[in-house]
Amino acid sequence: MDLNDLIKMGAEAFSASQGSGAAGSSLDANALISALSSLTSSSGGLDIGSLISNMQSGDLGDILQSWLGNGQNAAISGQQVIDVLGSNKISDFASQLGLSRDEAIGGLQDALPKMVDNASSDGSLLDSIGGIEGAIGLASKLFR
């Protein structure tokens, strides 16, 4: 699955989320795709490696493993979403879409697990983080 497909899938999960409310379900798909893309990377592309690194360093390894493995994805709390992505990024994301912070966080609680789950194949993220070189780069970030 390529990056655009992951972001589109995340946008669909966000729109369908009860947490994003009526405002989230009525968003323009292109605006939501753009906002999701910019939320997760300063360069405008989805950076699954950094998201995973943030989850591991934030003691969310068990949740992450459920997303990467087969089976049901564990839920992530609103506070954990803030911890992983950062309060400022979430505020910018909400503002860009004209949502409240609570609506933004609520939608992300459904979108993030779906995106990470579909970026991995049986728990392997090699393709989505750039193969072996990406894994080495991720490992160097984790063990600095």
Secondary structure, 3 states (H helix, E strand, C coil): CCHHHHHHHHHHHHHHCCCCHHHHHCCCHHHHHHHHHHHCCCCCCCCHHHHHHHHHHCCCHHHHHHHHCCCCCCCCCHHHHHHHHCHHHHHHHHHHHCCCHHHHHHHHHHHHHHHHHHHCECCECCCCCCHHHHHHHHHHHHCC
